[in-house]
Amino acid sequence: MTDTQLYLAIGLPIIAVLTSLIISLVHVSGIREDMRAMRTEFREELREFRTEIRGEIGSLRADLNTLTGKVIEIDNRLER
């Protein structure tokens, strides 16, 4: 076996493995970026949802206070 054949027999598999590892790292990096984007989008939507829910709860509290006031008025009228 000549030196060239030895270098090819050892070098080509090493180059193939290194190329495969580099491609895998690029894919993993892309997946991580996608996950970060999804996480950021989810957090923004969650913030919007929380704000909307807080507004709805505030509206319900106002309605409940109005109804409570009406019940108190009716009670006061019935006591007279």
C-alpha positions, 0 to 999 in steps of 0.5 A, a space after each residue: 500500500 502506497 502512502 497516497 492510498 493510505 492517506 485516502 483510506 484514512 483521510 476520506 472517512 475522516 473528511 466525511 465524518 467531519 462534514 457530517 458533524 458540521 452539517 448536523 451542527 448547522 441544523 441544530 443551530 437552525 432548530 435553536 433559532 426557530 425555537 427561540 422565535 417560537 418562544 418569543 412569539 408565544 410570550 408575546 401572545 401570552 402577554 396580550 392574552 393576560 392583558 385581555 383577561 385583565 380587562 375582562 375581569 375589570 369589566 366584570 368587577 364593574 358590572 358586579 359593583 353595579 349589580 350590587 349597588 342595584 340590590 342595595 337600592 332595592 333593599 333600601 326601598 323595601 325597608 322603607 
